Amino acid sequence: LLLSLLPLFAPPRHDTKDTIEKCHMQGIEVKMITGDHLLIGKETAKLLGMGAEMYPSAVLIKAKNGDKESMHGYKTLAEMCEKCNGFAEVFPEHKYEIVKILQDADHVVGMTGDGVNDAPALKKADVGIAVHGATDAARGAADIVLTEAGLSTIVTAVIGARKIFKRMTTYANYTVAMTFRICFTFGLLTVIYDWYFPTILIVIMAVFNDGAMIALSKDRVVPDKTPNSWNLKNIFIMGMVYGLYLTLSTWALYQTAVKTTFFEDKCDLFSLNDRHVELRAWCGAKLEREYLGAPGSGMPFDSAAQFDAAGSVCQIPGYGAQHHICPQGPVAPGGVLDGDQPSALHQCMIEQKYIRGAMTRSLLYTQVSISGQALVFVVRTRDWSLANRAGTATYIAFLLAQIGSSLIGVFGFGGYVEPRHRVDDCEFCGLSTGGRTPFFDSKVVPIAGTESDYTASVIGCTGYVIVAWIWSAIWYVLLDPIKWAMYWILNEDGFRDQVAFRHEKKRTLERSSKEQTGEVFNGPAGFAPANYANPLGRASMSKPVSAVLDRKSAALVPINRTSMTISNDPNRAMNIARRSFVGQGMQRRTSFERKSHEIHAASPKAADAPKH
């Protein structure tokens, strides 16, 4: 005799499904390994949206022993463990074996558990996590112990760790790129053009860059959707590409400013051109304009060529009085060169080359600083850099550093470092457009023909700072396409495989449980075709019940059939149900007694019965 049937239902926590979905969004595959029956495992997996491709431990054992039928179409046991959704009816040694198989397949495996039987697998996993309320054995074997119920803390920790890792990779990419850029830029300029850059500017640039790198520790980052890993090869390749591109931008600016008259012609700026032909023509015109045939000059030369051939710089009054250049004092017009004295034309060319080179250093320093530190906005995100907001500290560090760089570009260092063999109160150190050189009060220049001709001094380039900003902005535009191209070629962080990864994941989840709407079901009553949402084939569960997941527990809501009163309070509802059931029982008992009395009264023997 069946007296009663007591169904038991232990639904997952209300936040478990959301936690698993967030894990999938972060590229983390979640698998269920349970000691419960296979049907219970599939039912729970269905409620959590994990997929129903689960196998009992017997299948795992047979597959490991070489049974091909137990492989279910998979080529290897590792592939089976990777793509199925879990295993049921397992023992502690099976959990340990599954973790080991996944680790041998080059996966980083995390394991959660609470019991003694989970301890071996927790110890074996790369990250063992003992949940709230776990046994002492599980706590001792785990790497992390959760102090609160639920698994959402794991997702929070993963996202926080990926943010930290993102900041570290941003720092690494930026540092490597800037190192290559500095070495390539000034190394090539020195080797190709015999042009030198002062050490002090590199030191100042490094200090400003340190401010940007410190700000990266508080940068606003978006964590990657796939697990991170260090790939030093890709970091160096991408850093080299960024460095070469920025080197190209600086070389193009140097070539345009120093070897052409583009800015002089198109922007109405003074010339920085240091080509020998340009300098000789400018100095020849200046000498002819200011010293040849000028009233009262006392220098009766017909052309600047005579200055180059026999015209000593000591013929110029301002230089003749400087004994370290002209020990014998001023030379009469038409005097022959002493041998140690430069010609006036040669001195003029050296002074102009010195001035233009010093101003070019300010220009290149400003451009290298702006374009280099702007690179941090590109390497910090895989998206379009201008559409992805960085942290406030990063913007402040960039702004302050570039204000300092622009001020150095405008004002320079007044000709520091001064040449060792020098001329005071120079005569040919003005701008090509005429007038004195701004922020150059010392007027100290090298003596032509000495080693001081190559002194790497710095003089402010004034209006060319705007050129540096515009030039950097133009070349910045192509940095994002270069970044995307490198991400695609190197497949950085699964950039190329993201779409394929999502499709493969969806196909795996629906591998063995696709909808069978086109087939006729001939099974018994109360059942339906098994599918992804209903792996057990129950007609009552043909659609997934999501209401159960919206609260921590499910409670029946009894209804009083007499008053149709519904109560949301469980205690009151139980009292209402109890009274309802008791009332219905009393009504049935009264009806039965009334019926029995009527039958007894209608019986013929009842009238003849003796009365007591």
C-alpha positions as CSV (number, residue, x, y, z in Angstrom):
1,L,0.0,0.0,0.0
2,L,1.5,3.4,-1.1
3,L,0.8,5.8,1.7
4,S,2.5,8.9,0.2
5,L,5.1,10.2,-2.2
6,L,7.4,12.9,-1.0
7,P,9.3,14.7,-3.8
8,L,12.5,16.5,-3.0
9,F,13.7,19.5,-4.9
10,A,17.0,21.3,-4.1
11,P,17.4,24.1,-6.7
12,P,20.7,25.9,-7.2
13,R,21.3,29.2,-5.5
14,H,19.6,32.1,-7.0
15,D,22.9,33.7,-8.2
16,T,24.6,30.5,-9.6
17,K,23.2,30.8,-13.1
18,D,24.2,34.4,-13.4
19,T,27.7,33.5,-12.1
20,I,28.1,30.8,-14.7
21,E,26.9,33.1,-17.5
22,K,29.5,35.7,-16.4
23,C,32.2,33.0,-16.4
24,H,31.3,32.1,-20.0
25,M,31.4,35.8,-20.9
26,Q,34.9,35.9,-19.5
27,G,36.0,32.9,-21.6
28,I,36.0,30.5,-18.7
29,E,34.4,27.1,-19.4
30,V,32.5,25.7,-16.5
31,K,32.0,22.0,-16.1
32,M,30.0,20.1,-13.6
33,I,31.7,17.1,-11.8
34,T,29.2,15.6,-9.4
35,G,28.8,12.4,-7.5
36,D,25.0,12.5,-8.0
37,H,23.1,10.4,-10.6
38,L,23.5,11.4,-14.3
39,L,19.8,12.5,-14.5
40,I,20.2,14.7,-11.5
41,G,23.3,16.3,-13.0
42,K,21.6,16.9,-16.3
43,E,18.6,18.4,-14.6
44,T,20.7,20.8,-12.6
45,A,22.8,21.7,-15.6
46,K,19.6,22.5,-17.5
47,L,18.5,24.9,-14.8
48,L,21.9,26.6,-14.9
49,G,22.1,26.8,-18.7
50,M,25.3,24.7,-18.9
51,G,24.3,22.2,-21.5
52,A,23.4,18.6,-21.1
53,E,26.3,16.7,-22.7
54,M,27.3,14.8,-19.5
55,Y,28.6,11.3,-19.1
56,P,28.9,9.0,-16.1
57,S,32.2,8.1,-14.7
58,A,32.0,4.6,-16.3
59,V,32.3,6.3,-19.7
60,L,35.4,8.2,-18.6
61,I,37.0,5.0,-17.3
62,K,36.2,3.0,-20.5
63,A,37.5,5.9,-22.7
64,K,40.7,6.0,-20.8
65,N,41.2,2.3,-21.2
66,G,40.9,2.6,-25.0
67,D,37.2,1.9,-25.6
68,K,36.4,3.8,-28.8
69,E,32.7,3.5,-28.4
70,S,32.9,5.4,-25.1
71,M,34.6,8.3,-26.8
72,H,31.3,9.5,-28.4
73,G,32.9,10.8,-31.5
74,Y,35.9,12.6,-29.8
75,K,39.4,11.9,-31.0
76,T,41.1,12.0,-27.6
77,L,40.2,11.8,-24.0
78,A,41.4,15.4,-23.5
79,E,39.1,16.6,-26.3
80,M,36.2,14.9,-24.6
81,C,36.9,16.5,-21.2
82,E,37.3,19.9,-22.9
83,K,34.1,19.9,-24.9
84,C,31.6,18.0,-22.8
85,N,29.7,19.8,-20.0
86,G,30.6,17.5,-17.2
87,F,30.6,14.1,-15.6
88,A,28.3,12.4,-13.0
89,E,28.5,9.5,-10.6
90,V,32.2,10.3,-10.0
91,F,34.5,9.4,-7.1
92,P,37.3,11.5,-5.7
93,E,39.9,9.8,-7.9
94,H,37.8,10.6,-11.0
95,K,37.8,14.3,-10.1
96,Y,41.5,14.2,-9.7
97,E,41.9,12.5,-13.0
98,I,39.8,15.0,-14.9
99,V,41.8,17.9,-13.5
100,K,45.0,16.2,-14.5
101,I,43.7,15.5,-18.0
102,L,42.8,19.2,-18.5
103,Q,46.2,20.3,-17.1
104,D,48.0,18.0,-19.5
105,A,46.1,19.6,-22.3
106,D,47.7,23.0,-21.4
107,H,44.7,24.4,-19.5
108,V,44.8,26.4,-16.3
109,V,42.2,24.6,-14.2
110,G,40.3,25.9,-11.2
111,M,38.3,23.6,-8.9
112,T,35.6,24.4,-6.4
113,G,34.5,22.0,-3.7
114,D,33.4,21.7,-0.1
115,G,33.8,18.1,1.0
116,V,36.6,15.6,1.9
117,N,36.1,13.9,-1.4
118,D,37.0,17.1,-3.2
119,A,40.3,17.6,-1.4
120,P,42.6,15.6,-3.9
121,A,41.2,17.6,-6.9
122,L,41.5,20.9,-5.0
123,K,45.1,20.2,-4.3
124,K,45.8,19.1,-7.9
125,A,44.1,22.1,-9.5
126,D,46.0,25.3,-10.4
127,V,43.6,27.2,-8.3
128,G,41.7,25.3,-5.7
129,I,38.7,27.1,-4.2
130,A,37.0,25.9,-1.0
131,V,33.5,27.3,-0.9
132,H,31.8,28.7,2.2
133,G,31.1,26.0,4.8
134,A,33.7,23.6,3.4
135,T,35.3,20.9,5.6
136,D,38.7,21.4,7.1
137,A,40.2,18.9,4.7
138,A,38.9,21.0,1.7
139,R,40.1,24.2,3.3
140,G,43.5,22.8,3.9
141,A,43.9,21.5,0.3
142,A,42.5,24.7,-1.4
143,D,44.5,27.8,-2.4
144,I,41.5,30.2,-1.8
145,V,38.8,29.9,0.9
146,L,35.5,31.7,0.3
147,T,34.1,33.2,3.5
148,E,30.7,34.0,2.1
149,A,28.1,31.8,0.4
150,G,27.9,31.7,-3.4
151,L,30.4,31.7,-6.2
152,S,30.0,35.3,-7.5
153,T,33.2,36.2,-5.6
154,I,35.2,34.1,-8.1
155,V,34.0,36.2,-11.0
156,T,34.8,39.4,-9.2
157,A,38.3,38.2,-8.4
158,V,38.8,37.2,-12.1
159,I,37.7,40.6,-13.4
160,G,39.9,42.4,-10.8
161,A,42.9,40.2,-11.7
162,R,42.4,40.9,-15.4
163,K,42.3,44.6,-14.8
164,I,45.6,44.4,-13.0
165,F,47.1,42.3,-15.7
166,K,45.8,44.7,-18.3
167,R,47.6,47.6,-16.6
168,M,50.8,45.5,-16.5
169,T,50.6,44.7,-20.2
170,T,49.9,48.3,-21.0
171,Y,53.0,49.3,-19.0
172,A,55.1,46.6,-20.7
173,N,53.9,47.5,-24.3
174,Y,54.5,51.2,-23.7
175,T,57.9,50.8,-22.1
176,V,59.2,48.5,-24.8
177,A,57.8,50.7,-27.6
178,M,59.3,53.8,-26.1
179,T,62.7,52.1,-25.6
180,F,62.8,51.0,-29.3
181,R,61.6,54.4,-30.4
182,I,64.3,56.4,-28.5
183,C,67.1,54.0,-29.6
184,F,65.9,53.9,-33.3
185,T,65.2,57.7,-33.6
186,F,68.3,59.2,-32.2
187,G,70.6,56.3,-33.2
188,L,69.6,56.6,-36.8
189,L,69.8,60.4,-36.8
190,T,73.3,60.2,-35.4
191,V,74.5,57.5,-37.8
192,I,72.9,58.9,-41.0
193,Y,73.2,62.6,-40.5
194,D,76.0,62.9,-38.0
195,W,73.5,64.9,-35.8
196,Y,73.5,64.7,-32.0
197,F,70.8,64.9,-29.4
198,P,71.6,66.2,-25.9
199,T,71.5,63.8,-23.0
200,I,69.6,66.3,-20.8
201,L,66.6,66.2,-23.0
202,I,66.5,62.4,-22.9
203,V,66.6,62.5,-19.1
204,I,63.8,65.0,-18.9
205,M,61.8,62.9,-21.4
206,A,62.3,59.8,-19.2
207,V,61.1,61.7,-16.1
208,F,57.9,62.9,-17.8
209,N,57.3,59.3,-19.1
210,D,57.7,58.0,-15.6
211,G,54.7,60.1,-14.6
212,A,52.6,58.5,-17.3
213,M,53.7,55.0,-16.2
214,I,52.9,55.7,-12.6
215,A,49.4,56.9,-13.6
216,L,48.8,53.6,-15.4
217,S,48.5,51.9,-12.0
218,K,45.2,53.7,-11.5
219,D,44.1,53.7,-15.1
220,R,40.6,52.9,-16.1
221,V,40.7,49.6,-18.1
222,V,38.3,47.2,-19.6
223,P,39.2,43.6,-18.7
224,D,39.7,41.1,-21.6
225,K,36.9,38.7,-22.4
226,T,39.4,35.8,-22.6
227,P,42.0,34.5,-20.1
228,N,45.2,36.5,-20.1
229,S,48.8,35.1,-20.4
230,W,52.2,36.7,-20.9
231,N,53.3,36.6,-24.5
232,L,56.7,38.3,-24.5
233,K,57.2,37.6,-28.2
234,N,54.1,39.5,-29.1
235,I,55.0,42.3,-26.7
236,F,58.5,42.8,-28.3
237,I,57.1,42.5,-31.8
238,M,54.4,45.1,-31.2
239,G,56.7,47.3,-29.3
240,M,59.2,47.2,-32.2
241,V,56.5,48.0,-34.8
242,Y,55.3,51.0,-32.7
243,G,58.8,52.2,-32.2
244,L,59.7,52.0,-35.9
245,Y,56.5,53.8,-36.9
246,L,57.1,56.6,-34.4
247,T,60.7,56.7,-35.6
248,L,59.5,57.1,-39.1
249,S,57.3,60.0,-38.0
250,T,60.3,61.8,-36.4
251,W,62.6,61.1,-39.3
252,A,59.9,62.5,-41.7
253,L,59.7,65.7,-39.6
254,Y,63.5,66.0,-39.5
255,Q,63.8,65.5,-43.2
256,T,61.0,68.0,-43.9
257,A,62.3,70.7,-41.6
258,V,66.0,70.4,-42.0
259,K,66.4,69.2,-45.6
260,T,63.6,71.1,-47.4
261,T,62.0,74.6,-47.3
262,F,58.4,73.3,-46.8
263,F,57.7,75.1,-43.5
264,E,59.4,78.2,-44.7
265,D,57.4,78.3,-47.9
266,K,54.0,76.9,-46.7
267,C,53.8,78.1,-43.1
268,D,55.8,81.4,-43.3
269,L,58.2,80.2,-40.6
270,F,62.0,80.8,-40.4
271,S,64.1,78.2,-42.0
272,L,65.8,75.2,-40.2
273,N,67.4,74.0,-43.4
274,D,71.0,73.1,-42.8
275,R,72.0,71.9,-46.3
276,H,75.4,73.3,-47.4
277,V,73.9,74.9,-50.6
278,E,71.2,76.6,-48.6
279,L,73.6,77.9,-45.9
280,R,76.1,79.1,-48.5
281,A,73.5,81.0,-50.4
282,W,72.0,82.6,-47.3
283,C,75.4,83.6,-45.9
284,G,76.6,84.9,-49.2
285,A,73.5,87.1,-49.5
286,K,73.9,88.3,-46.0
287,L,77.6,89.2,-46.4
288,E,77.0,90.9,-49.6
289,R,74.1,92.8,-48.2
290,E,75.7,93.9,-45.0
291,Y,79.5,94.0,-45.7
292,L,80.1,94.5,-49.4
293,G,80.2,98.0,-50.6
294,A,78.3,99.3,-47.6
295,P,79.0,102.9,-46.9
296,G,81.7,103.3,-44.3
297,S,82.4,99.6,-44.0
298,G,85.9,99.8,-45.5
299,M,85.5,96.4,-47.1
300,P,85.9,96.8,-50.9
301,F,85.0,93.3,-52.1
302,D,83.1,92.5,-55.2
303,S,81.6,89.1,-54.2
304,A,81.3,86.8,-51.2
305,A,83.7,84.3,-52.9
306,Q,86.6,86.6,-51.9
307,F,85.6,86.2,-48.3
308,D,85.8,82.4,-48.7
309,A,89.2,82.6,-50.5
310,A,91.0,85.3,-48.6
311,G,88.6,87.2,-46.4
312,S,89.4,86.5,-42.8
313,V,86.7,86.6,-40.2
314,C,89.0,89.0,-38.3
315,Q,88.1,91.6,-41.0
316,I,84.7,91.9,-39.2
317,P,85.1,94.4,-36.4
318,G,83.1,92.4,-33.9
319,Y,85.3,89.3,-34.3
320,G,88.6,91.2,-34.8
321,A,88.4,92.4,-31.2
322,Q,88.2,88.9,-29.8
323,H,91.8,87.8,-29.2
324,H,91.0,84.1,-28.8
325,I,89.9,84.2,-32.5
326,C,92.2,86.9,-33.8
327,P,95.3,87.0,-31.6
328,Q,96.8,89.8,-33.9
329,G,93.7,91.9,-33.7
330,P,91.6,93.1,-36.6
331,V,92.8,92.3,-40.1
332,A,92.9,95.0,-42.7
333,P,90.4,94.6,-45.6
334,G,91.7,92.1,-48.1
335,G,94.0,90.5,-45.6
336,V,95.1,86.9,-46.0
337,L,93.9,84.2,-43.7
338,D,96.2,83.3,-40.9
339,G,95.6,79.6,-41.2
340,D,93.9,79.1,-37.9
341,Q,91.3,81.7,-38.6
342,P,88.1,80.8,-40.4
343,S,86.8,82.7,-43.3
344,A,83.8,85.0,-42.8
345,L,81.6,82.8,-45.1
346,H,82.6,79.6,-43.3
347,Q,82.0,81.2,-39.8
348,C,78.6,82.4,-41.0
349,M,77.6,79.0,-42.3
350,I,78.7,77.3,-39.0
351,E,76.8,79.8,-36.9
352,Q,73.6,79.3,-38.9
353,K,74.0,75.5,-38.8
354,Y,74.5,75.7,-35.1
355,I,71.5,77.9,-34.5
356,R,69.2,75.9,-36.7
357,G,70.4,72.6,-35.3
358,A,69.8,73.9,-31.7
359,M,66.2,74.9,-32.6
360,T,65.6,71.6,-34.4
361,R,66.5,69.8,-31.2
362,S,63.7,71.6,-29.4
363,L,61.3,70.8,-32.2
364,L,62.2,67.1,-32.3
365,Y,62.1,66.9,-28.5
366,T,58.6,68.3,-28.4
367,Q,57.4,65.9,-31.2
368,V,59.0,62.9,-29.6
369,S,57.5,63.7,-26.2
370,I,54.0,64.3,-27.5
371,S,53.8,61.3,-29.9
372,G,55.6,59.0,-27.5
373,Q,53.4,59.6,-24.5
374,A,50.2,59.7,-26.6
375,L,51.1,56.0,-27.5
376,V,49.9,55.1,-24.0
377,F,46.3,55.7,-25.1
378,V,46.7,53.3,-28.0
379,V,48.3,50.4,-26.2
380,R,45.9,50.5,-23.2
381,T,42.9,49.2,-25.2
382,R,42.2,47.0,-28.2
383,D,39.4,49.4,-29.2
384,W,39.6,52.8,-30.9
385,S,41.7,54.8,-28.5
386,L,39.8,58.0,-28.9
387,A,36.5,56.3,-28.0
388,N,37.8,54.5,-25.0
389,R,38.1,56.8,-22.0
390,A,41.2,56.5,-19.9
391,G,41.6,57.2,-16.2
392,T,41.7,60.8,-14.9
393,A,45.2,60.3,-13.6
394,T,46.4,59.2,-17.0
395,Y,45.0,62.4,-18.7
396,I,46.5,64.6,-16.0
397,A,49.9,63.0,-16.3
398,F,49.8,63.5,-20.1
399,L,48.7,67.1,-19.8
400,L,51.3,68.1,-17.3
401,A,54.1,66.4,-19.1
402,Q,53.2,68.0,-22.4
403,I,52.8,71.4,-20.9
404,G,56.4,71.0,-19.7
405,S,57.6,69.7,-23.0
406,S,55.9,72.5,-24.9
407,L,57.5,75.1,-22.6
408,I,60.9,73.6,-23.2
409,G,60.2,73.6,-26.9
410,V,59.3,77.3,-26.9
411,F,62.0,78.6,-24.6
412,G,64.7,76.0,-24.9
413,F,67.8,76.3,-22.6
414,G,69.2,79.5,-24.0
415,G,72.0,77.7,-25.9
416,Y,73.0,75.2,-23.2
417,V,75.3,73.4,-23.6
418,E,77.7,76.2,-24.7
419,P,80.5,75.3,-27.1
420,R,84.0,74.9,-25.7
421,H,85.7,76.8,-28.6
422,R,83.4,79.8,-28.8
423,V,82.7,83.2,-30.3
424,D,81.0,85.8,-28.1
425,D,78.5,88.2,-29.4
426,C,78.0,86.4,-32.7
427,E,77.3,88.4,-35.9
428,F,75.5,85.7,-38.0
429,C,73.3,83.9,-35.5
430,G,70.0,85.6,-36.4
431,L,66.9,84.0,-37.9
432,S,66.7,83.3,-41.6
433,T,63.8,85.7,-41.9
434,G,65.8,88.5,-40.2
435,G,66.0,89.6,-36.6
436,R,67.6,88.2,-33.5
437,T,67.1,84.7,-32.3
438,P,64.6,84.7,-29.5
439,F,65.6,83.4,-26.0
440,F,69.3,83.3,-27.0
441,D,70.7,86.2,-25.1
442,S,74.2,84.7,-24.6
443,K,74.9,84.8,-28.4
444,V,77.7,82.3,-27.9
445,V,78.5,80.2,-31.0
446,P,81.3,77.8,-31.9
447,I,84.4,78.8,-33.9
448,A,84.3,77.3,-37.4
449,G,86.7,74.5,-38.0
450,T,86.8,73.3,-34.4
451,E,85.2,70.2,-32.7
452,S,82.7,72.6,-31.1
453,D,80.9,72.7,-34.4
454,Y,79.0,69.6,-33.3
455,T,78.0,70.9,-29.9
456,A,74.4,69.7,-29.1
457,S,72.9,72.9,-27.7
458,V,69.2,73.7,-27.3
459,I,67.5,76.9,-28.3
460,G,63.7,77.4,-28.3
461,C,61.9,76.9,-31.6
462,T,59.0,79.1,-30.7
463,G,56.3,78.7,-33.4
464,Y,57.5,75.3,-34.5
465,V,55.9,73.8,-31.3
466,I,52.6,74.1,-33.0
467,V,54.1,72.2,-35.9
468,A,55.1,69.4,-33.5
469,W,51.6,69.1,-32.1
470,I,49.9,69.0,-35.5
471,W,52.5,66.6,-36.9
472,S,52.0,64.3,-33.9
473,A,48.2,64.4,-34.3
474,I,48.4,63.5,-38.0
475,W,50.7,60.5,-37.3
476,Y,48.6,59.4,-34.3
477,V,45.6,58.6,-36.6
478,L,47.3,55.6,-38.1
479,L,48.4,54.1,-34.7
480,D,45.0,52.4,-34.1
481,P,44.9,50.7,-37.6
482,I,48.5,49.5,-37.0
483,K,47.5,48.1,-33.6
484,W,44.5,46.2,-35.1
485,A,46.7,44.8,-37.9
486,M,49.2,43.6,-35.4
487,Y,46.5,42.1,-33.2
488,W,45.1,40.2,-36.2
489,I,48.5,39.0,-37.5
490,L,49.7,37.9,-34.0
491,N,46.2,36.8,-32.8
492,E,46.9,38.7,-29.6
493,D,44.5,37.7,-26.8
494,G,42.5,35.6,-29.3
495,F,41.6,38.7,-31.4
496,R,41.3,36.8,-34.6
497,D,39.5,33.8,-33.1
498,Q,36.9,35.6,-31.0
499,V,34.1,35.2,-33.5
500,A,35.1,31.6,-34.2
501,F,35.4,31.0,-30.4
502,R,31.8,32.1,-29.8
503,H,30.4,30.0,-32.6
504,E,32.3,26.9,-31.6
505,K,31.1,27.4,-28.0
506,K,27.5,27.5,-29.1
507,R,27.9,24.5,-31.3
508,T,29.5,22.5,-28.5
509,L,26.7,23.4,-26.1
510,E,24.0,22.2,-28.5
511,R,26.0,19.3,-29.9
512,S,23.8,16.5,-28.5
513,S,20.6,18.4,-27.6
514,K,19.3,20.2,-30.6
515,E,15.6,21.0,-30.9
516,Q,13.7,18.2,-32.6
517,T,10.7,20.1,-33.6
518,G,10.4,18.5,-37.1
519,E,10.2,15.0,-35.8
520,V,7.0,13.1,-34.7
521,F,7.3,11.8,-31.1
522,N,5.8,8.4,-30.6
523,G,6.8,7.9,-26.9
524,P,4.6,7.4,-23.9
525,A,2.1,10.0,-22.7
526,G,3.5,12.7,-20.5
527,F,6.8,12.8,-22.3
528,A,8.3,15.0,-25.1
529,P,11.3,14.8,-27.3
530,A,14.5,15.5,-25.3
531,N,16.3,18.7,-26.2
532,Y,18.8,21.2,-24.9
533,A,16.2,22.8,-22.6
534,N,14.6,19.5,-21.5
535,P,17.2,16.8,-21.5
536,L,14.9,14.4,-19.6
537,G,12.1,14.6,-22.1
538,R,9.4,15.6,-19.6
539,A,6.3,17.1,-21.2
540,S,5.8,19.3,-18.1
541,M,9.2,20.8,-18.6
542,S,9.1,21.3,-22.4
543,K,9.8,25.0,-21.6
544,P,12.4,25.9,-19.0
545,V,11.0,27.3,-15.8
546,S,13.0,30.5,-15.0
547,A,10.7,31.6,-12.1
548,V,12.4,29.1,-9.8
549,L,15.8,30.9,-10.3
550,D,14.3,34.2,-9.3
551,R,14.2,33.4,-5.6
552,K,16.2,31.5,-3.2
553,S,13.5,28.9,-2.5
554,A,10.2,27.9,-3.9
555,A,7.0,27.8,-1.7
556,L,3.5,26.7,-2.5
557,V,0.8,29.3,-2.1
558,P,-2.3,27.6,-0.7
559,I,-5.7,29.0,-1.6
560,N,-8.8,28.9,0.5
561,R,-11.4,27.5,-1.8
562,T,-14.2,29.1,0.3
563,S,-12.9,32.7,0.4
564,M,-10.4,32.5,-2.4
565,T,-7.9,34.3,-0.1
566,I,-4.3,34.2,-1.0
567,S,-1.5,34.9,1.5
568,N,2.1,35.6,0.8
569,D,3.1,34.9,4.4
570,P,4.2,31.2,4.5
571,N,3.0,30.7,8.1
572,R,-0.4,32.3,7.4
573,A,-0.7,30.4,4.1
574,M,-0.1,27.2,5.9
575,N,-2.8,28.0,8.5
576,I,-5.2,28.9,5.7
577,A,-4.5,25.6,4.0
578,R,-4.8,23.7,7.2
579,R,-8.2,25.2,8.0
580,S,-9.3,24.7,4.4
581,F,-8.4,21.0,4.5
582,V,-10.1,20.6,7.9
583,G,-13.2,22.4,6.8
584,Q,-13.4,20.3,3.7
585,G,-13.0,17.2,5.8
586,M,-15.8,18.2,8.2
587,Q,-18.1,19.0,5.3
588,R,-17.5,15.6,3.8
589,R,-18.1,13.9,7.2
590,T,-21.4,15.8,7.8
591,S,-22.6,14.9,4.3
592,F,-21.7,11.3,4.8
593,E,-23.6,11.1,8.2
594,R,-26.6,12.8,6.7
595,K,-26.6,10.3,3.8
596,S,-26.3,7.4,6.2
597,H,-29.1,8.7,8.4
598,E,-31.4,9.0,5.4
599,I,-30.6,5.5,4.2
600,H,-31.2,4.1,7.7
601,A,-34.5,5.8,8.0
602,A,-35.7,4.5,4.8
603,S,-34.9,0.9,5.6
604,P,-38.1,-1.4,6.4
605,K,-36.3,-3.2,9.2
606,A,-35.7,0.0,11.0
607,A,-39.4,0.4,11.9
608,D,-39.5,-3.1,13.4
609,A,-36.4,-2.8,15.4
610,P,-36.9,-2.9,19.2
611,K,-36.5,0.4,21.0
612,H,-34.3,0.6,24.0
